[in-house]
Structure formats: structure tokens, C-alpha cells
Amino acid sequence: MIEISAPIYLGDVVEMRKPHPCVGKQWEVVRVGADIGLVCLTCGRHVLLPRRNFARGVKKFIRRGTPPPAEQQIF
């Protein structure tokens, strides 16, 4: 099992291992929490994945989003 150790930020663009039915593999992160919200960059479909499924399915980061300011980070 592959676990990603990098933090996940809003605006990250990731490539997933399995393609979406529209044949798109690139997704943008639009929600970070217990679930990770993703938008397919090919067709615009929104999906929510549990953090564990996201970590298993991500292949690589295409573009990194900007981290939130230090005073807004929740640990």
C-alpha cells in the first residue's frame, strides 16, 4: 500500500491511477478534510473520496497548490 506523506492543499492537481469514465486522469483538489473533494479537469465532474482512497489512488502531483497561511493551519 502506498501512502502519500506530502500534505494536500487546495488547488493541487493530481494524476490518479485509474482514469475517469471520460478518460481524464487529472483532478484538482477543491476540498480538504476527512474527505478529499476532486474535480475532473476533463469533464468537470465533482467527486468526494475518503482520504485513504485518495492516498491509494493518487499516482503523482502535477501542480501543487499554495499552502494556507500559518495562522489558519489546523493540526
mmCIF file of the N, C-alpha and C atoms, coordinates in Angstrom:
data_MODEL
# 
_entry.id   MODEL 
# 
loop_
_atom_site.group_PDB 
_atom_site.id 
_atom_site.type_symbol 
_atom_site.label_atom_id 
_atom_site.label_alt_id 
_atom_site.label_comp_id 
_atom_site.label_asym_id 
_atom_site.label_entity_id 
_atom_site.label_seq_id 
_atom_site.pdbx_PDB_ins_code 
_atom_site.Cartn_x 
_atom_site.Cartn_y 
_atom_site.Cartn_z 
_atom_site.occupancy 
_atom_site.B_iso_or_equiv 
_atom_site.pdbx_formal_charge 
_atom_site.auth_seq_id 
_atom_site.auth_comp_id 
_atom_site.auth_asym_id 
_atom_site.auth_atom_id 
_atom_site.pdbx_PDB_model_num 
ATOM 1   N N  . MET A 1 1  ? 0.846   -1.179 0.000   1.00 0.00 ? 1  MET A N  1 
ATOM 2   C CA . MET A 1 1  ? 0.000   0.000  0.000   1.00 0.00 ? 1  MET A CA 1 
ATOM 3   C C  . MET A 1 1  ? 0.891   1.241  0.000   1.00 0.00 ? 1  MET A C  1 
ATOM 4   N N  . ILE A 1 2  ? 0.595   2.198  -0.866  1.00 0.00 ? 2  ILE A N  1 
ATOM 5   C CA . ILE A 1 2  ? 1.351   3.438  -0.952  1.00 0.00 ? 2  ILE A CA 1 
ATOM 6   C C  . ILE A 1 2  ? 0.601   4.513  -0.192  1.00 0.00 ? 2  ILE A C  1 
ATOM 7   N N  . GLU A 1 3  ? 1.272   5.154  0.721   1.00 0.00 ? 3  GLU A N  1 
ATOM 8   C CA . GLU A 1 3  ? 0.693   6.278  1.450   1.00 0.00 ? 3  GLU A CA 1 
ATOM 9   C C  . GLU A 1 3  ? 1.448   7.535  1.047   1.00 0.00 ? 3  GLU A C  1 
ATOM 10  N N  . ILE A 1 4  ? 0.725   8.600  0.745   1.00 0.00 ? 4  ILE A N  1 
ATOM 11  C CA . ILE A 1 4  ? 1.399   9.846  0.421   1.00 0.00 ? 4  ILE A CA 1 
ATOM 12  C C  . ILE A 1 4  ? 1.711   10.554 1.729   1.00 0.00 ? 4  ILE A C  1 
ATOM 13  N N  . SER A 1 5  ? 2.917   11.083 1.831   1.00 0.00 ? 5  SER A N  1 
ATOM 14  C CA . SER A 1 5  ? 3.312   11.776 3.043   1.00 0.00 ? 5  SER A CA 1 
ATOM 15  C C  . SER A 1 5  ? 3.229   13.283 2.865   1.00 0.00 ? 5  SER A C  1 
ATOM 16  N N  . ALA A 1 6  ? 3.087   13.737 1.636   1.00 0.00 ? 6  ALA A N  1 
ATOM 17  C CA . ALA A 1 6  ? 3.008   15.162 1.366   1.00 0.00 ? 6  ALA A CA 1 
ATOM 18  C C  . ALA A 1 6  ? 1.640   15.693 1.802   1.00 0.00 ? 6  ALA A C  1 
ATOM 19  N N  . PRO A 1 7  ? 1.591   16.903 2.365   1.00 0.00 ? 7  PRO A N  1 
ATOM 20  C CA . PRO A 1 7  ? 0.291   17.487 2.705   1.00 0.00 ? 7  PRO A CA 1 
ATOM 21  C C  . PRO A 1 7  ? -0.513  17.781 1.447   1.00 0.00 ? 7  PRO A C  1 
ATOM 22  N N  . ILE A 1 8  ? -1.817  17.822 1.600   1.00 0.00 ? 8  ILE A N  1 
ATOM 23  C CA . ILE A 1 8  ? -2.718  18.069 0.475   1.00 0.00 ? 8  ILE A CA 1 
ATOM 24  C C  . ILE A 1 8  ? -3.264  19.486 0.621   1.00 0.00 ? 8  ILE A C  1 
ATOM 25  N N  . TYR A 1 9  ? -3.139  20.284 -0.431  1.00 0.00 ? 9  TYR A N  1 
ATOM 26  C CA . TYR A 1 9  ? -3.590  21.677 -0.408  1.00 0.00 ? 9  TYR A CA 1 
ATOM 27  C C  . TYR A 1 9  ? -4.688  21.885 -1.444  1.00 0.00 ? 9  TYR A C  1 
ATOM 28  N N  . LEU A 1 10 ? -5.517  22.895 -1.195  1.00 0.00 ? 10 LEU A N  1 
ATOM 29  C CA . LEU A 1 10 ? -6.497  23.308 -2.203  1.00 0.00 ? 10 LEU A CA 1 
ATOM 30  C C  . LEU A 1 10 ? -5.741  23.765 -3.439  1.00 0.00 ? 10 LEU A C  1 
ATOM 31  N N  . GLY A 1 11 ? -6.217  23.375 -4.593  1.00 0.00 ? 11 GLY A N  1 
ATOM 32  C CA . GLY A 1 11 ? -5.588  23.772 -5.845  1.00 0.00 ? 11 GLY A CA 1 
ATOM 33  C C  . GLY A 1 11 ? -4.564  22.784 -6.368  1.00 0.00 ? 11 GLY A C  1 
ATOM 34  N N  . ASP A 1 12 ? -4.230  21.741 -5.582  1.00 0.00 ? 12 ASP A N  1 
ATOM 35  C CA . ASP A 1 12 ? -3.327  20.706 -6.090  1.00 0.00 ? 12 ASP A CA 1 
ATOM 36  C C  . ASP A 1 12 ? -3.968  20.037 -7.305  1.00 0.00 ? 12 ASP A C  1 
ATOM 37  N N  . VAL A 1 13 ? -3.173  19.726 -8.302  1.00 0.00 ? 13 VAL A N  1 
ATOM 38  C CA . VAL A 1 13 ? -3.629  18.944 -9.450  1.00 0.00 ? 13 VAL A CA 1 
ATOM 39  C C  . VAL A 1 13 ? -2.882  17.625 -9.387  1.00 0.00 ? 13 VAL A C  1 
ATOM 40  N N  . VAL A 1 14 ? -3.645  16.532 -9.350  1.00 0.00 ? 14 VAL A N  1 
ATOM 41  C CA . VAL A 1 14 ? -3.049  15.204 -9.215  1.00 0.00 ? 14 VAL A CA 1 
ATOM 42  C C  . VAL A 1 14 ? -3.444  14.324 -10.388 1.00 0.00 ? 14 VAL A C  1 
ATOM 43  N N  . GLU A 1 15 ? -2.607  13.334 -10.653 1.00 0.00 ? 15 GLU A N  1 
ATOM 44  C CA . GLU A 1 15 ? -2.939  12.305 -11.635 1.00 0.00 ? 15 GLU A CA 1 
ATOM 45  C C  . GLU A 1 15 ? -3.291  11.053 -10.850 1.00 0.00 ? 15 GLU A C  1 
ATOM 46  N N  . MET A 1 16 ? -4.468  10.496 -11.142 1.00 0.00 ? 16 MET A N  1 
ATOM 47  C CA . MET A 1 16 ? -4.918  9.297  -10.445 1.00 0.00 ? 16 MET A CA 1 
ATOM 48  C C  . MET A 1 16 ? -4.524  8.058  -11.246 1.00 0.00 ? 16 MET A C  1 
ATOM 49  N N  . ARG A 1 17 ? -4.446  6.930  -10.556 1.00 0.00 ? 17 ARG A N  1 
ATOM 50  C CA . ARG A 1 17 ? -4.043  5.675  -11.207 1.00 0.00 ? 17 ARG A CA 1 
ATOM 51  C C  . ARG A 1 17 ? -5.093  5.186  -12.210 1.00 0.00 ? 17 ARG A C  1 
ATOM 52  N N  . LYS A 1 18 ? -6.353  5.248  -11.823 1.00 0.00 ? 18 LYS A N  1 
ATOM 53  C CA . LYS A 1 18 ? -7.418  4.794  -12.721 1.00 0.00 ? 18 LYS A CA 1 
ATOM 54  C C  . LYS A 1 18 ? -8.051  5.997  -13.408 1.00 0.00 ? 18 LYS A C  1 
ATOM 55  N N  . PRO A 1 19 ? -8.305  5.891  -14.709 1.00 0.00 ? 19 PRO A N  1 
ATOM 56  C CA . PRO A 1 19 ? -8.943  7.017  -15.401 1.00 0.00 ? 19 PRO A CA 1 
ATOM 57  C C  . PRO A 1 19 ? -10.432 7.104  -15.065 1.00 0.00 ? 19 PRO A C  1 
ATOM 58  N N  . HIS A 1 20 ? -10.953 8.304  -15.161 1.00 0.00 ? 20 HIS A N  1 
ATOM 59  C CA . HIS A 1 20 ? -12.380 8.569  -15.023 1.00 0.00 ? 20 HIS A CA 1 
ATOM 60  C C  . HIS A 1 20 ? -13.066 8.020  -16.285 1.00 0.00 ? 20 HIS A C  1 
ATOM 61  N N  . PRO A 1 21 ? -14.349 7.701  -16.248 1.00 0.00 ? 21 PRO A N  1 
ATOM 62  C CA . PRO A 1 21 ? -15.029 7.214  -17.464 1.00 0.00 ? 21 PRO A CA 1 
ATOM 63  C C  . PRO A 1 21 ? -14.918 8.156  -18.667 1.00 0.00 ? 21 PRO A C  1 
ATOM 64  N N  . CYS A 1 22 ? -14.657 9.446  -18.425 1.00 0.00 ? 22 CYS A N  1 
ATOM 65  C CA . CYS A 1 22 ? -14.469 10.387 -19.540 1.00 0.00 ? 22 CYS A CA 1 
ATOM 66  C C  . CYS A 1 22 ? -13.041 10.313 -20.076 1.00 0.00 ? 22 CYS A C  1 
ATOM 67  N N  . VAL A 1 23 ? -12.227 9.421  -19.546 1.00 0.00 ? 23 VAL A N  1 
ATOM 68  C CA . VAL A 1 23 ? -10.847 9.162  -19.927 1.00 0.00 ? 23 VAL A CA 1 
ATOM 69  C C  . VAL A 1 23 ? -9.875  10.182 -19.322 1.00 0.00 ? 23 VAL A C  1 
ATOM 70  N N  . GLY A 1 24 ? -10.358 11.080 -18.461 1.00 0.00 ? 24 GLY A N  1 
ATOM 71  C CA . GLY A 1 24 ? -9.472  12.035 -17.806 1.00 0.00 ? 24 GLY A CA 1 
ATOM 72  C C  . GLY A 1 24 ? -8.773  11.402 -16.611 1.00 0.00 ? 24 GLY A C  1 
ATOM 73  N N  . LYS A 1 25 ? -7.508  11.740 -16.424 1.00 0.00 ? 25 LYS A N  1 
ATOM 74  C CA . LYS A 1 25 ? -6.747  11.247 -15.277 1.00 0.00 ? 25 LYS A CA 1 
ATOM 75  C C  . LYS A 1 25 ? -6.327  12.362 -14.341 1.00 0.00 ? 25 LYS A C  1 
ATOM 76  N N  . GLN A 1 26 ? -6.515  13.623 -14.740 1.00 0.00 ? 26 GLN A N  1 
ATOM 77  C CA . GLN A 1 26 ? -6.075  14.746 -13.922 1.00 0.00 ? 26 GLN A CA 1 
ATOM 78  C C  . GLN A 1 26 ? -7.252  15.346 -13.171 1.00 0.00 ? 26 GLN A C  1 
ATOM 79  N N  . TRP A 1 27 ? -7.034  15.574 -11.874 1.00 0.00 ? 27 TRP A N  1 
ATOM 80  C CA . TRP A 1 27 ? -8.059  16.076 -10.976 1.00 0.00 ? 27 TRP A CA 1 
ATOM 81  C C  . TRP A 1 27 ? -7.512  17.233 -10.162 1.00 0.00 ? 27 TRP A C  1 
ATOM 82  N N  . GLU A 1 28 ? -8.368  18.206 -9.849  1.00 0.00 ? 28 GLU A N  1 
ATOM 83  C CA . GLU A 1 28 ? -7.993  19.323 -8.985  1.00 0.00 ? 28 GLU A CA 1 
ATOM 84  C C  . GLU A 1 28 ? -8.653  19.146 -7.627  1.00 0.00 ? 28 GLU A C  1 
ATOM 85  N N  . VAL A 1 29 ? -7.885  19.379 -6.567  1.00 0.00 ? 29 VAL A N  1 
ATOM 86  C CA . VAL A 1 29 ? -8.387  19.271 -5.198  1.00 0.00 ? 29 VAL A CA 1 
ATOM 87  C C  . VAL A 1 29 ? -9.150  20.551 -4.870  1.00 0.00 ? 29 VAL A C  1 
ATOM 88  N N  . VAL A 1 30 ? -10.441 20.412 -4.496  1.00 0.00 ? 30 VAL A N  1 
ATOM 89  C CA . VAL A 1 30 ? -11.272 21.572 -4.166  1.00 0.00 ? 30 VAL A CA 1 
ATOM 90  C C  . VAL A 1 30 ? -11.780 21.527 -2.733  1.00 0.00 ? 30 VAL A C  1 
ATOM 91  N N  . ARG A 1 31 ? -11.536 20.435 -2.011  1.00 0.00 ? 31 ARG A N  1 
ATOM 92  C CA . ARG A 1 31 ? -11.958 20.324 -0.619  1.00 0.00 ? 31 ARG A CA 1 
ATOM 93  C C  . ARG A 1 31 ? -10.972 19.415 0.097   1.00 0.00 ? 31 ARG A C  1 
ATOM 94  N N  . VAL A 1 32 ? -10.533 19.846 1.269   1.00 0.00 ? 32 VAL A N  1 
ATOM 95  C CA . VAL A 1 32 ? -9.619  19.046 2.080   1.00 0.00 ? 32 VAL A CA 1 
ATOM 96  C C  . VAL A 1 32 ? -10.218 18.922 3.469   1.00 0.00 ? 32 VAL A C  1 
ATOM 97  N N  . GLY A 1 33 ? -10.356 17.705 3.920   1.00 0.00 ? 33 GLY A N  1 
ATOM 98  C CA . GLY A 1 33 ? -10.909 17.416 5.236   1.00 0.00 ? 33 GLY A CA 1 
ATOM 99  C C  . GLY A 1 33 ? -10.871 15.920 5.440   1.00 0.00 ? 33 GLY A C  1 
ATOM 100 N N  . ALA A 1 34 ? -11.876 15.370 6.088   1.00 0.00 ? 34 ALA A N  1 
ATOM 101 C CA . ALA A 1 34 ? -11.967 13.920 6.235   1.00 0.00 ? 34 ALA A CA 1 
ATOM 102 C C  . ALA A 1 34 ? -12.103 13.276 4.863   1.00 0.00 ? 34 ALA A C  1 
ATOM 103 N N  . ASP A 1 35 ? -12.813 13.953 3.966   1.00 0.00 ? 35 ASP A N  1 
ATOM 104 C CA . ASP A 1 35 ? -12.925 13.532 2.570   1.00 0.00 ? 35 ASP A CA 1 
ATOM 105 C C  . ASP A 1 35 ? -12.169 14.538 1.711   1.00 0.00 ? 35 ASP A C  1 
ATOM 106 N N  . ILE A 1 36 ? -11.672 14.076 0.583   1.00 0.00 ? 36 ILE A N  1 
ATOM 107 C CA . ILE A 1 36 ? -10.991 14.950 -0.368  1.00 0.00 ? 36 ILE A CA 1 
ATOM 108 C C  . ILE A 1 36 ? -11.936 15.183 -1.542  1.00 0.00 ? 36 ILE A C  1 
ATOM 109 N N  . GLY A 1 37 ? -12.256 16.445 -1.806  1.00 0.00 ? 37 GLY A N  1 
ATOM 110 C CA . GLY A 1 37 ? -13.112 16.798 -2.935  1.00 0.00 ? 37 GLY A CA 1 
ATOM 111 C C  . GLY A 1 37 ? -12.269 17.029 -4.175  1.00 0.00 ? 37 GLY A C  1 
ATOM 112 N N  . LEU A 1 38 ? -12.664 16.407 -5.271  1.00 0.00 ? 38 LEU A N  1 
ATOM 113 C CA . LEU A 1 38 ? -11.925 16.497 -6.524  1.00 0.00 ? 38 LEU A CA 1 
ATOM 114 C C  . LEU A 1 38 ? -12.846 16.912 -7.663  1.00 0.00 ? 38 LEU A C  1 
ATOM 115 N N  . VAL A 1 39 ? -12.288 17.610 -8.639  1.00 0.00 ? 39 VAL A N  1 
ATOM 116 C CA . VAL A 1 39 ? -12.997 17.975 -9.866  1.00 0.00 ? 39 VAL A CA 1 
ATOM 117 C C  . VAL A 1 39 ? -12.173 17.452 -11.033 1.00 0.00 ? 39 VAL A C  1 
ATOM 118 N N  . CYS A 1 40 ? -12.808 16.689 -11.907 1.00 0.00 ? 40 CYS A N  1 
ATOM 119 C CA . CYS A 1 40 ? -12.138 16.177 -13.100 1.00 0.00 ? 40 CYS A CA 1 
ATOM 120 C C  . CYS A 1 40 ? -11.848 17.359 -14.031 1.00 0.00 ? 40 CYS A C  1 
ATOM 121 N N  . LEU A 1 41 ? -10.606 17.478 -14.457 1.00 0.00 ? 41 LEU A N  1 
ATOM 122 C CA . LEU A 1 41 ? -10.239 18.596 -15.333 1.00 0.00 ? 41 LEU A CA 1 
ATOM 123 C C  . LEU A 1 41 ? -10.660 18.375 -16.778 1.00 0.00 ? 41 LEU A C  1 
ATOM 124 N N  . THR A 1 42 ? -11.123 17.176 -17.114 1.00 0.00 ? 42 THR A N  1 
ATOM 125 C CA . THR A 1 42 ? -11.584 16.893 -18.472 1.00 0.00 ? 42 THR A CA 1 
ATOM 126 C C  . THR A 1 42 ? -13.069 17.212 -18.625 1.00 0.00 ? 42 THR A C  1 
ATOM 127 N N  . CYS A 1 43 ? -13.906 16.703 -17.695 1.00 0.00 ? 43 CYS A N  1 
ATOM 128 C CA . CYS A 1 43 ? -15.356 16.865 -17.851 1.00 0.00 ? 43 CYS A CA 1 
ATOM 129 C C  . CYS A 1 43 ? -16.001 17.746 -16.778 1.00 0.00 ? 43 CYS A C  1 
ATOM 130 N N  . GLY A 1 44 ? -15.293 18.053 -15.689 1.00 0.00 ? 44 GLY A N  1 
ATOM 131 C CA . GLY A 1 44 ? -15.842 18.925 -14.658 1.00 0.00 ? 44 GLY A CA 1 
ATOM 132 C C  . GLY A 1 44 ? -16.656 18.226 -13.577 1.00 0.00 ? 44 GLY A C  1 
ATOM 133 N N  . ARG A 1 45 ? -16.675 16.902 -13.565 1.00 0.00 ? 45 ARG A N  1 
ATOM 134 C CA . ARG A 1 45 ? -17.434 16.144 -12.564 1.00 0.00 ? 45 ARG A CA 1 
ATOM 135 C C  . ARG A 1 45 ? -16.798 16.304 -11.181 1.00 0.00 ? 45 ARG A C  1 
ATOM 136 N N  . HIS A 1 46 ? -17.645 16.481 -10.154 1.00 0.00 ? 46 HIS A N  1 
ATOM 137 C CA . HIS A 1 46 ? -17.195 16.593 -8.766  1.00 0.00 ? 46 HIS A CA 1 
ATOM 138 C C  . HIS A 1 46 ? -17.351 15.248 -8.082  1.00 0.00 ? 46 HIS A C  1 
ATOM 139 N N  . VAL A 1 47 ? -16.338 14.820 -7.323  1.00 0.00 ? 47 VAL A N  1 
ATOM 140 C CA . VAL A 1 47 ? -16.417 13.592 -6.532  1.00 0.00 ? 47 VAL A CA 1 
ATOM 141 C C  . VAL A 1 47 ? -15.799 13.836 -5.160  1.00 0.00 ? 47 VAL A C  1 
ATOM 142 N N  . LEU A 1 48 ? -16.225 13.053 -4.175  1.00 0.00 ? 48 LEU A N  1 
ATOM 143 C CA . LEU A 1 48 ? -15.631 13.056 -2.842  1.00 0.00 ? 48 LEU A CA 1 
ATOM 144 C C  . LEU A 1 48 ? -15.040 11.684 -2.591  1.00 0.00 ? 48 LEU A C  1 
ATOM 145 N N  . LEU A 1 49 ? -13.784 11.653 -2.181  1.00 0.00 ? 49 LEU A N  1 
ATOM 146 C CA . LEU A 1 49 ? -13.117 10.396 -1.860  1.00 0.00 ? 49 LEU A CA 1 
ATOM 147 C C  . LEU A 1 49 ? -12.673 10.439 -0.402  1.00 0.00 ? 49 LEU A C  1 
ATOM 148 N N  . PRO A 1 50 ? -12.843 9.342  0.323   1.00 0.00 ? 50 PRO A N  1 
ATOM 149 C CA . PRO A 1 50 ? -12.233 9.291  1.650   1.00 0.00 ? 50 PRO A CA 1 
ATOM 150 C C  . PRO A 1 50 ? -10.722 9.473  1.512   1.00 0.00 ? 50 PRO A C  1 
ATOM 151 N N  . ARG A 1 51 ? -10.109 10.079 2.515   1.00 0.00 ? 51 ARG A N  1 
ATOM 152 C CA . ARG A 1 51 ? -8.684  10.378 2.471   1.00 0.00 ? 51 ARG A CA 1 
ATOM 153 C C  . ARG A 1 51 ? -7.843  9.127  2.148   1.00 0.00 ? 51 ARG A C  1 
ATOM 154 N N  . ARG A 1 52 ? -8.218  7.999  2.705   1.00 0.00 ? 52 ARG A N  1 
ATOM 155 C CA . ARG A 1 52 ? -7.470  6.759  2.492   1.00 0.00 ? 52 ARG A CA 1 
ATOM 156 C C  . ARG A 1 52 ? -7.538  6.318  1.021   1.00 0.00 ? 52 ARG A C  1 
ATOM 157 N N  . ASN A 1 53 ? -8.725  6.386  0.419   1.00 0.00 ? 53 ASN A N  1 
ATOM 158 C CA . ASN A 1 53 ? -8.871  6.013  -1.000  1.00 0.00 ? 53 ASN A CA 1 
ATOM 159 C C  . ASN A 1 53 ? -8.107  6.981  -1.902  1.00 0.00 ? 53 ASN A C  1 
ATOM 160 N N  . PHE A 1 54 ? -8.130  8.264  -1.537  1.00 0.00 ? 54 PHE A N  1 
ATOM 161 C CA . PHE A 1 54 ? -7.373  9.254  -2.301  1.00 0.00 ? 54 PHE A CA 1 
ATOM 162 C C  . PHE A 1 54 ? -5.880  8.916  -2.262  1.00 0.00 ? 54 PHE A C  1 
ATOM 163 N N  . ALA A 1 55 ? -5.366  8.619  -1.068  1.00 0.00 ? 55 ALA A N  1 
ATOM 164 C CA . ALA A 1 55 ? -3.942  8.320  -0.911  1.00 0.00 ? 55 ALA A CA 1 
ATOM 165 C C  . ALA A 1 55 ? -3.547  7.077  -1.706  1.00 0.00 ? 55 ALA A C  1 
ATOM 166 N N  . ARG A 1 56 ? -4.421  6.110  -1.782  1.00 0.00 ? 56 ARG A N  1 
ATOM 167 C CA . ARG A 1 56 ? -4.146  4.891  -2.551  1.00 0.00 ? 56 ARG A CA 1 
ATOM 168 C C  . ARG A 1 56 ? -4.212  5.136  -4.053  1.00 0.00 ? 56 ARG A C  1 
ATOM 169 N N  . GLY A 1 57 ? -5.085  6.034  -4.478  1.00 0.00 ? 57 GLY A N  1 
ATOM 170 C CA . GLY A 1 57 ? -5.326  6.218  -5.905  1.00 0.00 ? 57 GLY A CA 1 
ATOM 171 C C  . GLY A 1 57 ? -4.464  7.248  -6.594  1.00 0.00 ? 57 GLY A C  1 
ATOM 172 N N  . VAL A 1 58 ? -3.807  8.126  -5.824  1.00 0.00 ? 58 VAL A N  1 
ATOM 173 C CA . VAL A 1 58 ? -3.015  9.179  -6.462  1.00 0.00 ? 58 VAL A CA 1 
ATOM 174 C C  . VAL A 1 58 ? -1.713  8.589  -6.991  1.00 0.00 ? 58 VAL A C  1 
ATOM 175 N N  . LYS A 1 59 ? -1.380  8.973  -8.224  1.00 0.00 ? 59 LYS A N  1 
ATOM 176 C CA . LYS A 1 59 ? -0.161  8.488  -8.862  1.00 0.00 ? 59 LYS A CA 1 
ATOM 177 C C  . LYS A 1 59 ? 0.961   9.506  -8.695  1.00 0.00 ? 59 LYS A C  1 
ATOM 178 N N  . LYS A 1 60 ? 0.655   10.790 -8.988  1.00 0.00 ? 60 LYS A N  1 
ATOM 179 C CA . LYS A 1 60 ? 1.660   11.837 -8.814  1.00 0.00 ? 60 LYS A CA 1 
ATOM 180 C C  . LYS A 1 60 ? 0.981   13.200 -8.762  1.00 0.00 ? 60 LYS A C  1 
ATOM 181 N N  . PHE A 1 61 ? 1.707   14.166 -8.228  1.00 0.00 ? 61 PHE A N  1 
ATOM 182 C CA . PHE A 1 61 ? 1.255   15.546 -8.206  1.00 0.00 ? 61 PHE A CA 1 
ATOM 183 C C  . PHE A 1 61 ? 1.728   16.217 -9.488  1.00 0.00 ? 61 PHE A C  1 
ATOM 184 N N  . ILE A 1 62 ? 0.791   16.814 -10.229 1.00 0.00 ? 62 ILE A N  1 
ATOM 185 C CA . ILE A 1 62 ? 1.117   17.536 -11.459 1.00 0.00 ? 62 ILE A CA 1 
ATOM 186 C C  . ILE A 1 62 ? 1.505   18.973 -11.110 1.00 0.00 ? 62 ILE A C  1 
ATOM 187 N N  . ARG A 1 63 ? 0.701   19.617 -10.271 1.00 0.00 ? 63 ARG A N  1 
ATOM 188 C CA . ARG A 1 63 ? 0.933   21.002 -9.851  1.00 0.00 ? 63 ARG A CA 1 
ATOM 189 C C  . ARG A 1 63 ? 0.523   21.122 -8.393  1.00 0.00 ? 63 ARG A C  1 
ATOM 190 N N  . ARG A 1 64 ? 1.294   21.816 -7.601  1.00 0.00 ? 64 ARG A N  1 
ATOM 191 C CA . ARG A 1 64 ? 0.984   21.983 -6.190  1.00 0.00 ? 64 ARG A CA 1 
ATOM 192 C C  . ARG A 1 64 ? 0.230   23.294 -5.970  1.00 0.00 ? 64 ARG A C  1 
ATOM 193 N N  . GLY A 1 65 ? -0.760  23.251 -5.074  1.00 0.00 ? 65 GLY A N  1 
ATOM 194 C CA . GLY A 1 65 ? -1.483  24.438 -4.670  1.00 0.00 ? 65 GLY A CA 1 
ATOM 195 C C  . GLY A 1 65 ? -0.674  25.194 -3.638  1.00 0.00 ? 65 GLY A C  1 
ATOM 196 N N  . THR A 1 66 ? -1.172  26.348 -3.232  1.00 0.00 ? 66 THR A N  1 
ATOM 197 C CA . THR A 1 66 ? -0.457  27.139 -2.232  1.00 0.00 ? 66 THR A CA 1 
ATOM 198 C C  . THR A 1 66 ? -0.920  26.739 -0.832  1.00 0.00 ? 66 THR A C  1 
ATOM 199 N N  . PRO A 1 67 ? 0.025   26.592 0.096   1.00 0.00 ? 67 PRO A N  1 
ATOM 200 C CA . PRO A 1 67 ? -0.368  26.250 1.465   1.00 0.00 ? 67 PRO A CA 1 
ATOM 201 C C  . PRO A 1 67 ? -1.077  27.425 2.121   1.00 0.00 ? 67 PRO A C  1 
ATOM 202 N N  . PRO A 1 68 ? -1.971  27.148 3.065   1.00 0.00 ? 68 PRO A N  1 
ATOM 203 C CA . PRO A 1 68 ? -2.663  28.242 3.762   1.00 0.00 ? 68 PRO A CA 1 
ATOM 204 C C  . PRO A 1 68 ? -1.685  28.993 4.663   1.00 0.00 ? 68 PRO A C  1 
ATOM 205 N N  . PRO A 1 69 ? -1.996  30.239 5.004   1.00 0.00 ? 69 PRO A N  1 
ATOM 206 C CA . PRO A 1 69 ? -1.144  30.972 5.948   1.00 0.00 ? 69 PRO A CA 1 
ATOM 207 C C  . PRO A 1 69 ? -1.043  30.212 7.274   1.00 0.00 ? 69 PRO A C  1 
ATOM 208 N N  . ALA A 1 70 ? 0.050   30.395 7.974   1.00 0.00 ? 70 ALA A N  1 
ATOM 209 C CA . ALA A 1 70 ? 0.335   29.635 9.200   1.00 0.00 ? 70 ALA A CA 1 
ATOM 210 C C  . ALA A 1 70 ? -0.762  29.802 10.255  1.00 0.00 ? 70 ALA A C  1 
ATOM 211 N N  . GLU A 1 71 ? -1.360  30.978 10.359  1.00 0.00 ? 71 GLU A N  1 
ATOM 212 C CA . GLU A 1 71 ? -2.379  31.190 11.394  1.00 0.00 ? 71 GLU A CA 1 
ATOM 213 C C  . GLU A 1 71 ? -3.695  30.456 11.087  1.00 0.00 ? 71 GLU A C  1 
ATOM 214 N N  . GLN A 1 72 ? -3.885  29.980 9.860   1.00 0.00 ? 72 GLN A N  1 
ATOM 215 C CA . GLN A 1 72 ? -5.108  29.277 9.504   1.00 0.00 ? 72 GLN A CA 1 
ATOM 216 C C  . GLN A 1 72 ? -4.952  27.760 9.478   1.00 0.00 ? 72 GLN A C  1 
ATOM 217 N N  . GLN A 1 73 ? -3.721  27.274 9.657   1.00 0.00 ? 73 GLN A N  1 
ATOM 218 C CA . GLN A 1 73 ? -3.499  25.833 9.607   1.00 0.00 ? 73 GLN A CA 1 
ATOM 219 C C  . GLN A 1 73 ? -4.073  25.172 10.849  1.00 0.00 ? 73 GLN A C  1 
ATOM 220 N N  . ILE A 1 74 ? -4.725  24.042 10.650  1.00 0.00 ? 74 ILE A N  1 
ATOM 221 C CA . ILE A 1 74 ? -5.310  23.268 11.746  1.00 0.00 ? 74 ILE A CA 1 
ATOM 222 C C  . ILE A 1 74 ? -4.583  21.943 11.796  1.00 0.00 ? 74 ILE A C  1 
ATOM 223 N N  . PHE A 1 75 ? -4.098  21.595 12.969  1.00 0.00 ? 75 PHE A N  1 
ATOM 224 C CA . PHE A 1 75 ? -3.362  20.336 13.103  1.00 0.00 ? 75 PHE A CA 1 
ATOM 225 C C  . PHE A 1 75 ? -4.146  19.366 13.916  1.00 0.00 ? 75 PHE A C  1 
# 
